[in-house]
Each structure stands twice: as structure tokens, then as C-alpha cells.
Amino acid sequence: MFTLRRWWDRHRLQIILASLALGSAAFLRQTEGAVLYEAYKLLTFPFQPNLERKAALENAQVQELEQRLTELESQNQQLRSLVGYIAETKKSGITAPIVGRSADHWWQHLILGRGTQDGIQPGSIVMAPGGVVGRVTSATPHTSRALLLSDPSSRVGATVSRSRNMGYVRGQTSNRAIMEFFDKVPDVRQGDVITTSSLSKLFPAGLPIGRVQSIDLNKSPAPEALIELSTPISFLEWAIVYPHKPSVQIVPSNAGQPNQNPGGSLPAQSEPVESPL
């Protein structure tokens, strides 16, 4: 026992240090050196005060670039869809960006970035992937105004593709519209495709409008159907304009008055006076 105590007194310090070293090594291995990293960061922070600010700026720049890339990919997808839609149509249309919409009249009209210098005239048909968007009601050299199908004042002659029952579609200030039938008991079902009618005075026949969502045959004075418009009017950014001469004359409400917009901007009042279909 005396010999063991003497040995312990002689080697105690070395044993303690060796134990501490082994324990520290095991702790560092367990934490993967996190303590050393935090200690280094704490010691060097006074000498590098702008590191966090610089890292935050770099992170913000990376996020901005990622968001720009996402937006470009979305625009590219829309343009590819638009190009494919143009390739499928036989008639040559005029591609026009949508450059203006009023929050108060979002579902009523929009402004296109093409005008008479590009061949757009009042009465032209505005379409997009999905079907009819509306029609041009007024135009200046570089811009044009389109009345949307979703406008409550819009009236479009329509036909049920399956049964050929006719009526007219009026807007409802949303991506849905109401079709009123001429027949008292129309042959119409949920899911039926609705297109423009051959009797329409403002649109050529056979253009897609939407599909029947629900039917109310007891509606007075005529049966009605709720139509979901096939074109996503709420978030359009591009449209295709096709020349069309309606069978009724489109007369702007400010006709006969002196021109108050010499700069070529759209007039404040440009709703047409015309037949409802």
C-alpha cells in the first residue's frame, strides 16, 4: 500500500492531465468541434465586425437571384404555352402584352400594348390559351382596350356544343358567367362545352367560352346555367388578337366629340353602343 501511494504521488499530475486530454478529445469528437468553432468565432469577432453584415447581404443577393430565376422560369413557361397555342391556330394573330388593368374594374376590361399601328381595330377578337377573352372596343396607335367576357355588361351569343341549344352568356364579375337559354326546356348537362353561336353578331362561331358547372331550369323568365370560363382571365399577361368585322357597327360613346387625347392615350369613356349579341 505504501508503494502504491508513493507511485500515485509521483504520477498523479500526469494521470490527471492524460485523463483530461482523453476526455476533451472524446468531447470534441462527439460535438464535431463545435466548441472550438464557437470559441474561435468569439475570439475573432472584435477583429471582424462586418462578417455577419456581409453574410446577410450575400444571403439577400442569393435570395434575389433565386427569385429572379423563378420569375424568369414562369415567364418562359407562359411564353412557350403562348407559342404553342399560336402554332395550333390556323389564323395569324397579333401577340399583345397586357399592360394595364384597373383594380376597381379587374373583371371588366384590360389594356393591350398593341394598337392600330400593329393592325388592331375595334371589333377585333381577343383570345388566349383556353378560349375567348373578349373583344377590342377602342384603339389608339399604340394601345387598345378590350371588353372582357366577365364584364356584367358583356353579352355573347352562345351554343351548347352537344345539343346545339342556344342562348347568350353574360359576365358575372368573376371567372364564371351566366348563360340564359332561349328554349324553355333546353338540352344541357353539367360539363357541356359552351362556344360562341353562329348567330352572334360580335364574335365568329365556334370559339370556346367555357363549361357548364350547374343548371337552374326553374329560373324565371328563362332557364340558366352557370358557366366556368375556360380562359384564366384573372391572371393573363399575354393575349392574341384576331381581326374581325362584326355585323353591327361599333360606335364609341364619345363619337362626334373633339379629340381630347392628342397624345394617343386611351379615352376615358370608350364603351361601345351596339347589339347585345
KEVEXNU-776664 format. One line per 3 residues: number of its first residue (from 1); for each residue x, y, z of N, C-alpha, C. Coordinates in Angstrom, 1 decimal. Layout:
BEGIN
NUM> X,Y,Z,X,Y,Z,X,Y,Z ~ ... .
***
This chain:
BEGIN
1> 0.8,-1.2,0.0,0.0,0.0,0.0,0.9,1.3,0.0 ~ 1.9,1.2,0.8,2.8,2.4,0.8,3.5,2.6,-0.5 ~ 3.8,1.5,-1.2,4.4,1.6,-2.5,3.5,2.2,-3.6 .
4> 2.2,1.8,-3.5,1.2,2.3,-4.4,0.9,3.8,-4.2 ~ 0.9,4.2,-2.9,0.7,5.6,-2.6,1.9,6.4,-3.1 ~ 3.1,6.0,-3.0,4.2,6.7,-3.5,4.2,6.8,-5.0 .
7> 3.7,5.7,-5.6,3.6,5.8,-7.1,2.5,6.8,-7.5 ~ 1.4,6.8,-6.8,0.4,7.8,-7.1,0.8,9.2,-6.9 ~ 1.5,9.4,-5.8,2.0,10.8,-5.6,3.0,11.2,-6.7 .
10> 3.8,10.3,-7.2,4.8,10.6,-8.2,4.1,10.9,-9.6 ~ 3.1,10.1,-9.9,2.5,10.2,-11.3,1.1,10.8,-11.3 ~ 0.6,11.4,-10.2,-0.7,11.9,-10.1,-1.0,13.0,-11.2 .
13> -0.1,13.9,-11.3,-0.3,15.0,-12.2,-0.4,14.5,-13.7 ~ 0.5,13.6,-14.1,0.5,13.1,-15.4,-0.8,12.3,-15.7 ~ -1.3,11.6,-14.7,-2.5,10.8,-14.9,-3.7,11.7,-15.1 .
16> -3.8,12.8,-14.3,-4.9,13.8,-14.4,-4.9,14.5,-15.7 ~ -3.7,14.9,-16.1,-3.6,15.6,-17.4,-4.0,14.7,-18.6 ~ -3.5,13.4,-18.5,-3.8,12.5,-19.6,-5.3,12.2,-19.6 .
19> -6.0,12.1,-18.4,-7.4,11.9,-18.4,-8.2,13.1,-18.9 ~ -7.7,14.3,-18.6,-8.3,15.5,-19.2,-8.2,15.5,-20.7 ~ -7.0,15.2,-21.2,-6.8,15.2,-22.6,-7.7,14.2,-23.3 .
22> -7.7,13.0,-22.8,-8.6,12.0,-23.4,-10.1,12.4,-23.3 ~ -10.5,12.9,-22.2,-11.9,13.4,-22.1,-12.2,14.5,-23.1 ~ -11.3,15.5,-23.2,-11.5,16.6,-24.1,-11.6,16.1,-25.6 .
25> -10.7,15.1,-25.9,-10.7,14.6,-27.2,-12.0,13.9,-27.5 ~ -12.5,13.1,-26.6,-13.7,12.4,-26.8,-14.9,13.4,-26.9 ~ -14.9,14.5,-26.1,-15.9,15.5,-26.2,-15.9,16.2,-27.5 .
28> -14.8,16.6,-28.0,-14.6,17.3,-29.3,-15.1,16.4,-30.4 ~ -14.8,15.1,-30.3,-15.2,14.2,-31.3,-16.7,14.0,-31.3 ~ -17.3,14.0,-30.1,-18.8,13.9,-30.0,-19.5,15.1,-30.6 .
31> -19.0,16.3,-30.3,-19.6,17.6,-30.8,-19.1,18.1,-32.1 ~ -18.2,17.3,-32.7,-17.6,17.6,-34.0,-16.9,19.0,-34.0 ~ -16.3,19.4,-32.9,-15.5,20.6,-32.9,-16.3,21.9,-32.8 .
34> -17.6,21.7,-32.4,-18.5,22.9,-32.3,-18.0,23.9,-31.3 ~ -17.5,23.4,-30.2,-17.0,24.3,-29.1,-15.8,25.1,-29.6 ~ -14.9,24.5,-30.3,-13.7,25.2,-30.8,-14.1,26.3,-31.8 .
37> -15.1,25.9,-32.7,-15.6,26.9,-33.7,-16.2,28.1,-33.0 ~ -17.0,27.8,-32.0,-17.7,29.0,-31.3,-16.6,29.8,-30.5 ~ -15.6,29.1,-29.9,-14.6,29.9,-29.2,-13.8,30.7,-30.2 .
40> -13.5,30.2,-31.4,-12.7,30.9,-32.4,-13.6,32.1,-32.9 ~ -14.8,31.9,-33.1,-15.7,33.0,-33.5,-15.8,34.1,-32.5 ~ -15.9,33.7,-31.2,-16.0,34.7,-30.1,-14.7,35.5,-30.0 .
43> -13.5,34.8,-30.2,-12.2,35.5,-30.0,-11.9,36.4,-31.2 ~ -12.3,36.0,-32.4,-12.0,36.8,-33.6,-13.1,37.8,-33.9 ~ -14.2,37.8,-33.3,-15.3,38.7,-33.6,-14.9,40.2,-33.5 .
46> -14.2,40.6,-32.4,-13.8,42.0,-32.4,-13.0,42.5,-33.5 ~ -12.2,41.6,-34.1,-11.4,42.0,-35.3,-12.1,41.9,-36.6 ~ -13.3,41.3,-36.7,-14.0,41.1,-37.9,-15.5,41.6,-37.7 .
49> -15.8,42.8,-37.4,-17.1,43.3,-37.1,-18.1,43.2,-38.2 ~ -17.7,43.1,-39.5,-18.6,43.2,-40.6,-18.9,41.8,-41.2 ~ -18.5,40.8,-40.6,-18.7,39.4,-41.1,-20.2,39.1,-41.2 .
52> -21.0,39.3,-40.2,-22.4,39.0,-40.2,-23.1,39.9,-41.2 ~ -22.8,41.1,-41.2,-23.5,42.0,-42.1,-23.2,41.6,-43.6 ~ -22.0,41.3,-43.9,-21.6,40.8,-45.2,-22.3,39.6,-45.6 .
55> -22.4,38.6,-44.6,-23.0,37.4,-44.9,-24.5,37.6,-45.1 ~ -25.1,38.5,-44.4,-26.6,38.8,-44.6,-26.8,39.4,-46.0 ~ -25.9,40.3,-46.4,-26.0,40.9,-47.7,-25.9,39.9,-48.8 .
58> -24.9,39.0,-48.6,-24.7,37.9,-49.6,-25.9,37.0,-49.7 ~ -26.5,36.7,-48.5,-27.7,35.8,-48.5,-28.9,36.5,-49.2 ~ -29.0,37.8,-48.9,-30.1,38.6,-49.6,-29.9,38.6,-51.1 .
61> -28.7,38.7,-51.6,-28.4,38.7,-53.0,-28.7,37.4,-53.6 ~ -28.4,36.3,-52.9,-28.7,34.9,-53.4,-30.2,34.7,-53.5 ~ -30.9,35.2,-52.5,-32.4,35.1,-52.5,-33.0,35.9,-53.6 .
64> -32.4,37.0,-53.9,-32.9,37.9,-55.0,-32.7,37.2,-56.3 ~ -31.5,36.6,-56.5,-31.2,35.9,-57.8,-32.1,34.6,-57.9 ~ -32.4,33.9,-56.8,-33.3,32.8,-56.9,-34.7,33.2,-57.3 .
67> -35.1,34.3,-56.7,-36.5,34.8,-57.0,-36.6,35.3,-58.5 ~ -35.5,35.9,-59.0,-35.5,36.3,-60.4,-35.5,35.1,-61.3 ~ -34.8,34.1,-60.9,-34.8,32.9,-61.7,-36.1,32.2,-61.8 .
70> -36.8,32.2,-60.6,-38.2,31.6,-60.6,-39.1,32.4,-61.5 ~ -39.0,33.7,-61.4,-39.9,34.6,-62.3,-39.6,34.4,-63.7 ~ -38.3,34.3,-64.1,-38.0,34.0,-65.5,-38.5,32.7,-66.0 .
73> -38.4,31.7,-65.1,-38.9,30.3,-65.5,-40.4,30.4,-65.7 ~ -41.1,31.1,-64.8,-42.5,31.2,-65.0,-42.9,32.0,-66.3 ~ -42.2,33.1,-66.6,-42.4,33.8,-67.8,-42.1,32.9,-69.1 .
76> -41.0,32.2,-69.0,-40.7,31.3,-70.1,-41.7,30.2,-70.3 ~ -42.3,29.7,-69.2,-43.3,28.7,-69.4,-44.6,29.3,-70.0 ~ -44.9,30.5,-69.6,-46.1,31.2,-70.2,-45.9,31.5,-71.7 .
79> -44.7,31.9,-72.1,-44.4,32.2,-73.5,-44.4,31.0,-74.3 ~ -43.8,29.9,-73.8,-43.8,28.6,-74.5,-45.3,28.1,-74.7 ~ -46.1,28.3,-73.7,-47.5,27.9,-73.9,-48.2,28.8,-74.9 .
82> -47.9,30.1,-74.9,-48.4,31.0,-75.9,-48.0,30.7,-77.3 ~ -46.7,30.4,-77.5,-46.2,30.0,-78.8,-46.8,28.7,-79.3 ~ -47.0,27.7,-78.4,-47.7,26.5,-78.8,-49.1,26.8,-79.2 .
85> -49.8,27.7,-78.5,-51.2,28.0,-78.8,-51.2,28.7,-80.2 ~ -50.3,29.6,-80.5,-50.3,30.2,-81.8,-50.0,29.2,-82.9 ~ -49.1,28.3,-82.7,-48.8,27.3,-83.7,-50.0,26.4,-84.0 .
88> -50.9,26.2,-83.0,-52.0,25.3,-83.3,-53.1,26.0,-84.0 ~ -53.2,27.3,-84.0,-54.3,28.0,-84.7,-53.9,28.3,-86.1 ~ -54.9,28.3,-87.0,-54.7,28.4,-88.4,-54.5,29.9,-88.8 .
91> -55.3,30.8,-88.1,-55.2,32.2,-88.5,-54.0,32.8,-87.8 ~ -53.5,33.8,-88.4,-52.4,34.6,-87.9,-52.9,35.7,-87.0 ~ -52.5,35.7,-85.7,-53.0,36.7,-84.8,-51.9,37.6,-84.4 .
94> -52.2,38.6,-83.7,-51.3,39.6,-83.2,-51.0,39.4,-81.7 ~ -49.8,39.1,-81.4,-49.5,38.9,-79.9,-49.4,40.2,-79.2 ~ -50.1,40.4,-78.1,-50.2,41.7,-77.4,-50.0,41.4,-76.0 .
97> -49.1,42.2,-75.3,-48.9,42.1,-73.9,-50.0,42.9,-73.2 ~ -50.5,42.4,-72.0,-51.5,43.1,-71.2,-50.7,44.1,-70.4 ~ -50.9,45.4,-70.6,-50.1,46.4,-70.0,-50.8,47.2,-68.9 .
100> -52.1,47.0,-68.8,-52.9,47.8,-67.8,-54.2,47.1,-67.4 ~ -54.5,47.1,-66.1,-55.7,46.6,-65.6,-56.0,47.4,-64.3 ~ -57.3,47.8,-64.2,-57.7,48.6,-63.0,-58.2,47.6,-61.9 .
103> -57.7,47.9,-60.7,-58.2,47.0,-59.6,-59.7,47.1,-59.4 ~ -60.2,48.3,-59.7,-61.7,48.5,-59.5,-62.5,47.9,-60.6 ~ -61.8,47.6,-61.8,-62.5,47.0,-62.9,-61.7,45.8,-63.5 .
106> -61.2,45.0,-62.5,-60.4,43.9,-62.9,-61.0,42.9,-63.9 ~ -62.3,42.7,-63.7,-63.0,41.7,-64.5,-63.8,42.4,-65.6 ~ -63.6,43.6,-65.9,-64.4,44.3,-66.9,-63.6,44.6,-68.2 .
109> -62.4,45.1,-68.0,-61.6,45.4,-69.2,-60.2,45.4,-68.9 ~ -59.3,45.4,-70.0,-57.9,45.4,-69.8,-57.3,46.2,-71.0 ~ -56.0,46.6,-70.8,-55.4,47.4,-71.8,-54.3,46.6,-72.5 .
112> -54.3,46.5,-73.8,-53.2,45.8,-74.5,-52.2,46.7,-75.0 ~ -50.9,46.2,-75.1,-49.8,47.0,-75.6,-49.6,47.0,-77.1 ~ -50.7,46.9,-77.8,-50.7,47.0,-79.3,-51.9,47.8,-79.7 .
115> -51.7,48.5,-80.9,-52.8,49.4,-81.3,-53.0,49.3,-82.8 ~ -53.5,50.4,-83.3,-53.8,50.5,-84.8,-52.6,50.4,-85.6 ~ -51.4,50.8,-85.2,-50.2,50.7,-86.0,-49.8,49.2,-86.1 .
118> -50.3,48.4,-85.2,-50.0,46.9,-85.3,-51.1,46.2,-86.0 ~ -52.1,46.9,-86.5,-53.2,46.2,-87.2,-54.4,45.9,-86.3 ~ -54.5,46.4,-85.1,-55.6,46.1,-84.2,-56.7,47.2,-84.4 .
121> -57.9,46.8,-84.6,-59.0,47.7,-84.8,-60.2,47.3,-83.9 ~ -61.1,48.3,-83.6,-62.2,47.9,-82.8,-63.0,46.8,-83.4 ~ -63.5,45.9,-82.6,-64.2,44.7,-83.1,-63.3,43.5,-83.2 .
124> -62.0,43.7,-83.1,-61.0,42.5,-83.1,-61.3,41.6,-81.9 ~ -61.1,40.3,-82.1,-61.4,39.3,-81.1,-60.1,39.1,-80.3 ~ -60.2,39.1,-79.0,-59.1,38.8,-78.1,-59.2,37.4,-77.5 .
127> -58.2,36.6,-77.7,-58.2,35.2,-77.2,-56.9,34.9,-76.5 ~ -56.9,33.8,-75.8,-55.7,33.3,-75.1,-55.9,31.8,-74.9 ~ -54.8,31.1,-74.5,-55.0,29.7,-74.3,-56.2,29.4,-73.4 .
130> -57.1,28.6,-73.9,-58.4,28.4,-73.2,-59.6,28.8,-74.0 ~ -59.5,29.9,-74.7,-60.6,30.4,-75.5,-60.7,31.9,-75.6 ~ -62.0,32.4,-75.6,-62.2,33.8,-75.8,-62.0,34.6,-74.5 .
133> -61.3,35.7,-74.7,-61.1,36.6,-73.6,-62.1,37.8,-73.6 ~ -62.3,38.3,-74.8,-63.2,39.5,-75.0,-63.0,40.0,-76.4 ~ -63.3,41.3,-76.6,-63.1,41.9,-77.9,-62.6,43.4,-77.7 .
136> -62.0,43.9,-78.7,-61.4,45.3,-78.7,-62.6,46.2,-78.9 ~ -62.7,47.2,-78.0,-63.7,48.2,-78.1,-63.2,49.6,-78.6 ~ -61.9,49.8,-78.4,-61.3,51.1,-78.8,-59.8,50.9,-79.0 .
139> -59.2,51.7,-79.8,-57.8,51.5,-80.1,-57.1,52.9,-80.4 ~ -55.9,53.0,-80.0,-55.1,54.2,-80.4,-53.9,53.6,-81.1 ~ -53.0,54.4,-81.6,-51.9,53.9,-82.4,-51.0,52.8,-81.7 .
142> -50.9,52.9,-80.3,-50.0,52.0,-79.6,-50.7,51.2,-78.6 ~ -52.0,51.4,-78.3,-52.7,50.7,-77.2,-54.1,50.4,-77.7 ~ -54.7,49.5,-77.0,-56.1,49.2,-77.3,-56.8,48.7,-76.0 .
145> -58.1,48.9,-75.9,-58.9,48.5,-74.8,-59.8,47.3,-75.2 ~ -59.8,46.3,-74.3,-60.6,45.1,-74.6,-61.7,44.9,-73.5 ~ -62.9,44.7,-73.9,-64.0,44.4,-73.0,-64.0,42.9,-72.8 .
148> -64.0,42.5,-71.5,-63.9,41.1,-71.1,-65.2,40.4,-71.1 ~ -65.2,39.1,-71.3,-66.4,38.3,-71.2,-67.0,38.4,-69.8 ~ -66.1,38.6,-68.8,-66.6,38.6,-67.4,-67.2,39.9,-67.0 .
151> -67.2,40.9,-67.9,-67.9,42.1,-67.6,-69.4,41.9,-67.6 ~ -70.1,42.4,-66.5,-71.6,42.2,-66.5,-72.3,42.8,-67.6 ~ -71.7,43.8,-68.3,-72.4,44.4,-69.5,-72.1,43.6,-70.7 .
154> -71.3,42.6,-70.7,-70.9,41.9,-71.9,-72.0,40.8,-72.2 ~ -72.4,40.7,-73.5,-73.4,39.8,-73.9,-72.8,39.0,-75.1 ~ -72.8,37.7,-75.1,-72.2,36.9,-76.2,-73.2,35.8,-76.6 .
157> -73.6,35.7,-77.8,-74.4,34.6,-78.3,-73.7,33.3,-78.1 ~ -74.3,32.3,-77.6,-73.6,31.1,-77.2,-74.4,29.9,-77.6 ~ -73.7,28.7,-77.7,-74.4,27.5,-78.1,-73.8,26.3,-77.3 .
160> -74.7,25.4,-76.9,-74.2,24.2,-76.3,-73.7,23.2,-77.4 ~ -72.4,22.9,-77.3,-71.8,22.2,-78.4,-72.5,20.8,-78.7 ~ -72.9,20.1,-77.6,-73.5,18.8,-77.8,-74.9,18.8,-78.4 .
163> -75.8,19.7,-77.8,-77.2,19.7,-78.2,-77.5,20.8,-79.2 ~ -76.7,21.8,-79.4,-76.9,23.0,-80.2,-78.0,23.9,-79.7 ~ -78.4,23.7,-78.4,-79.3,24.7,-77.9,-78.6,26.1,-77.7 .
166> -79.3,27.1,-78.0,-78.7,28.5,-78.0,-79.2,29.3,-76.9 ~ -78.4,30.4,-76.6,-78.8,31.4,-75.6,-77.8,32.5,-75.7 ~ -77.6,33.2,-74.6,-76.5,34.2,-74.6,-75.8,34.2,-73.2 .
169> -74.6,34.5,-73.2,-73.7,34.5,-72.0,-73.5,35.9,-71.5 ~ -73.7,36.2,-70.2,-73.4,37.5,-69.7,-72.4,37.3,-68.5 ~ -71.5,38.3,-68.4,-70.5,38.2,-67.3,-71.0,38.3,-65.9 .
172> -70.2,37.9,-65.0,-70.6,37.9,-63.6,-69.5,38.4,-62.7 ~ -68.6,39.2,-63.2,-67.5,39.8,-62.5,-66.7,38.8,-61.7 ~ -66.4,37.7,-62.4,-65.6,36.6,-61.9,-65.2,35.7,-63.0 .
175> -64.6,34.6,-62.7,-64.2,33.6,-63.8,-65.4,32.7,-64.2 ~ -66.6,33.1,-63.8,-67.8,32.4,-64.1,-68.8,33.4,-64.8 ~ -69.7,32.8,-65.6,-70.7,33.6,-66.3,-72.0,32.9,-66.3 .
178> -73.1,33.6,-66.7,-74.4,33.0,-66.7,-74.9,32.9,-68.1 ~ -75.4,31.7,-68.5,-76.0,31.5,-69.8,-77.5,31.4,-69.7 ~ -78.2,32.3,-70.4,-79.6,32.2,-70.4,-80.1,31.6,-71.7 .
181> -80.9,30.6,-71.6,-81.3,29.9,-72.8,-82.6,30.5,-73.4 ~ -82.7,30.3,-74.8,-83.9,30.7,-75.5,-85.0,29.7,-75.3 ~ -84.7,28.4,-75.2,-85.7,27.4,-75.0,-86.1,27.3,-73.6 .
184> -87.4,27.0,-73.4,-87.9,26.8,-72.0,-87.4,25.6,-71.4 ~ -87.1,24.5,-72.1,-86.5,23.3,-71.6,-85.3,22.9,-72.4 ~ -84.2,23.5,-72.2,-83.0,23.2,-73.0,-82.4,21.9,-72.7 .
187> -81.7,21.3,-73.7,-81.0,20.1,-73.5,-79.6,20.4,-73.1 ~ -79.3,20.5,-71.8,-78.0,20.9,-71.3,-77.7,20.1,-70.1 ~ -76.4,19.7,-70.0,-75.9,18.9,-68.9,-74.7,19.5,-68.3 .
190> -74.4,19.1,-67.0,-73.2,19.6,-66.4,-72.0,19.0,-67.1 ~ -71.0,19.9,-67.4,-69.8,19.5,-68.2,-69.9,19.8,-69.7 ~ -71.1,20.2,-70.2,-71.2,20.6,-71.6,-70.3,21.7,-71.9 .
193> -69.8,21.7,-73.2,-68.9,22.7,-73.7,-69.8,23.8,-74.3 ~ -69.5,25.1,-73.9,-70.2,26.3,-74.5,-69.3,27.0,-75.4 ~ -69.8,27.3,-76.6,-69.0,28.0,-77.6,-69.8,29.2,-78.1 .
196> -69.2,30.1,-78.9,-69.9,31.2,-79.5,-70.9,30.7,-80.5 ~ -72.0,31.4,-80.7,-73.0,31.0,-81.5,-72.8,31.4,-83.0 ~ -73.4,30.7,-83.9,-73.4,31.1,-85.3,-74.2,32.4,-85.5 .
199> -75.1,32.7,-84.6,-76.0,33.8,-84.7,-75.4,35.1,-84.0 ~ -74.2,34.9,-83.4,-73.6,36.0,-82.7,-73.2,37.1,-83.7 ~ -73.4,38.3,-83.4,-73.1,39.5,-84.3,-71.7,40.0,-84.0 .
202> -71.2,39.7,-82.9,-69.9,40.3,-82.5,-68.7,39.3,-82.5 ~ -69.0,38.0,-82.5,-67.9,37.0,-82.5,-68.2,36.0,-83.6 ~ -67.1,35.4,-84.2,-67.3,34.3,-85.1,-67.7,33.1,-84.3 .
205> -68.4,32.2,-85.0,-68.9,31.0,-84.4,-67.8,30.0,-84.0 ~ -68.1,29.2,-82.9,-67.3,28.1,-82.6,-66.1,28.4,-81.7 ~ -66.0,29.6,-81.1,-64.9,29.9,-80.2,-65.2,29.4,-78.8 .
208> -64.3,28.7,-78.1,-64.6,28.2,-76.8,-64.8,29.3,-75.8 ~ -65.9,29.1,-75.0,-66.2,30.0,-73.9,-65.9,29.4,-72.5 ~ -66.5,28.2,-72.3,-66.3,27.5,-71.0,-67.1,26.2,-71.0 .
211> -67.4,25.8,-69.7,-68.1,24.5,-69.5,-69.2,24.8,-68.5 ~ -70.3,24.0,-68.6,-71.4,24.2,-67.7,-71.0,23.6,-66.3 ~ -71.2,24.4,-65.3,-71.0,23.9,-63.9,-72.3,23.5,-63.2 .
214> -73.3,24.2,-63.4,-74.6,23.9,-62.8,-75.7,24.4,-63.6 ~ -76.9,23.9,-63.4,-78.1,24.3,-64.2,-79.3,24.6,-63.3 ~ -80.0,25.7,-63.7,-81.2,26.0,-63.0,-82.4,26.1,-64.0 .
217> -83.1,25.0,-64.2,-84.2,25.0,-65.2,-85.4,25.7,-64.7 ~ -85.5,26.0,-63.4,-86.7,26.7,-62.8,-86.5,28.2,-62.8 ~ -85.4,28.7,-63.3,-85.1,30.1,-63.2,-86.1,30.9,-64.1 .
220> -86.7,32.0,-63.6,-87.6,32.8,-64.4,-86.9,34.1,-64.8 ~ -87.1,34.6,-66.0,-88.1,34.1,-67.0,-87.6,33.0,-68.0 ~ -86.2,32.7,-67.9,-85.7,31.7,-68.7,-84.7,30.8,-67.9 .
223> -84.5,29.5,-68.3,-83.6,28.7,-67.6,-82.1,29.2,-67.8 ~ -81.3,29.0,-66.7,-80.0,29.5,-66.7,-79.0,28.4,-66.4 ~ -77.7,28.6,-66.8,-76.7,27.7,-66.4,-75.5,28.5,-66.0 .
226> -74.8,28.0,-65.0,-73.5,28.7,-64.5,-72.4,28.1,-65.3 ~ -71.6,29.0,-66.0,-70.5,28.6,-66.9,-69.2,29.0,-66.3 ~ -68.3,28.1,-66.2,-66.9,28.4,-65.8,-66.1,28.7,-67.1 .
229> -65.6,30.0,-67.1,-64.8,30.4,-68.3,-63.6,29.5,-68.4 ~ -63.3,29.1,-69.7,-62.1,28.3,-69.9,-60.8,29.0,-69.9 ~ -60.8,30.3,-70.1,-59.6,31.1,-70.1,-59.3,31.7,-68.7 .
232> -58.1,31.6,-68.2,-57.8,32.2,-66.9,-57.7,33.7,-66.9 ~ -58.8,34.4,-67.0,-58.8,35.8,-67.2,-58.1,36.6,-66.1 ~ -58.2,36.0,-64.9,-57.8,36.7,-63.7,-56.3,37.0,-63.7 .
235> -55.5,36.1,-64.3,-54.0,36.4,-64.3,-53.3,36.3,-65.7 ~ -54.0,36.8,-66.7,-53.4,36.8,-68.0,-52.4,37.9,-68.1 ~ -51.3,37.6,-68.8,-50.3,38.6,-69.1,-50.1,38.8,-70.6 .
238> -50.5,37.9,-71.4,-50.4,38.0,-72.9,-51.7,37.6,-73.5 ~ -52.0,38.1,-74.7,-53.2,37.7,-75.4,-52.9,37.7,-76.9 ~ -53.8,37.0,-77.7,-53.7,37.0,-79.1,-54.9,37.8,-79.7 .
241> -54.7,38.7,-80.6,-55.8,39.5,-81.1,-56.0,39.1,-82.6 ~ -57.2,38.8,-83.0,-57.5,38.4,-84.3,-58.5,39.4,-85.0 ~ -58.2,39.9,-86.2,-59.0,40.8,-86.8,-60.4,40.2,-87.1 .
244> -61.4,41.0,-86.8,-62.8,40.6,-87.1,-63.7,41.8,-87.3 ~ -64.6,41.7,-88.3,-65.5,42.7,-88.6,-66.9,42.3,-88.1 ~ -67.4,42.9,-87.0,-68.7,42.5,-86.5,-69.8,42.9,-87.5 .
247> -70.9,42.2,-87.4,-72.1,42.6,-88.3,-72.8,43.8,-87.8 ~ -72.5,44.3,-86.6,-73.0,45.6,-86.2,-71.9,46.6,-86.1 ~ -72.3,47.8,-86.2,-71.3,48.9,-86.2,-71.0,49.3,-84.7 .
250> -69.7,49.3,-84.4,-69.3,49.7,-83.1,-69.0,51.2,-83.1 ~ -69.8,51.9,-82.2,-69.7,53.4,-82.2,-69.3,53.8,-80.8 ~ -68.1,54.3,-80.6,-67.7,54.7,-79.2,-68.6,55.8,-78.7 .
253> -68.8,55.8,-77.4,-69.7,56.7,-76.7,-69.3,58.1,-76.9 ~ -68.1,58.4,-77.2,-67.6,59.8,-77.3,-67.5,60.2,-78.8 ~ -68.2,59.4,-79.7,-68.2,59.8,-81.1,-68.8,61.1,-81.3 .
256> -68.3,61.9,-82.3,-68.8,63.2,-82.6,-68.2,64.3,-81.7 ~ -67.5,63.9,-80.7,-66.9,64.9,-79.8,-65.4,65.2,-80.2 ~ -64.9,66.4,-79.9,-63.5,66.6,-80.3,-62.5,65.7,-79.6 .
259> -61.4,65.4,-80.2,-60.4,64.6,-79.6,-59.7,65.3,-78.4 ~ -59.9,64.7,-77.2,-59.3,65.3,-76.0,-58.0,64.6,-75.6 ~ -57.5,63.7,-76.5,-56.3,62.9,-76.1,-55.4,63.0,-77.3 .
262> -54.8,64.1,-77.6,-53.9,64.3,-78.8,-52.7,63.4,-78.6 ~ -52.3,63.0,-77.4,-51.1,62.2,-77.2,-51.2,60.8,-77.5 ~ -52.4,60.3,-77.9,-52.6,58.9,-78.3,-53.0,58.0,-77.2 .
265> -53.3,58.5,-76.0,-53.7,57.7,-74.8,-55.1,57.3,-75.0 ~ -55.5,56.2,-74.3,-56.9,55.7,-74.4,-57.9,56.7,-73.9 ~ -59.0,56.9,-74.5,-60.0,57.8,-74.0,-60.6,57.2,-72.7 .
268> -61.1,58.1,-71.8,-61.6,57.7,-70.5,-62.9,56.9,-70.7 ~ -63.8,57.3,-71.7,-65.0,56.6,-71.9,-64.9,56.0,-73.3 ~ -65.0,54.7,-73.5,-64.9,54.1,-74.8,-65.8,52.9,-74.9 .
271> -66.8,52.8,-74.1,-67.7,51.6,-74.2,-68.6,51.8,-75.5 ~ -68.8,50.7,-76.2,-69.5,50.8,-77.5,-71.0,50.8,-77.3 ~ -71.7,51.3,-78.3,-73.1,51.3,-78.3,-73.5,50.3,-79.4 .
274> -74.1,49.1,-79.1,-74.2,48.1,-80.0,-75.3,47.1,-79.6 ~ -75.5,46.1,-80.4,-76.4,45.0,-80.1,-75.9,44.1,-79.0 ~ -76.7,43.5,-78.1,-76.2,42.8,-77.0,-75.5,41.5,-77.4 .
277> -75.7,41.0,-78.6,-75.1,39.7,-79.0,-74.0,39.9,-80.1 .
***
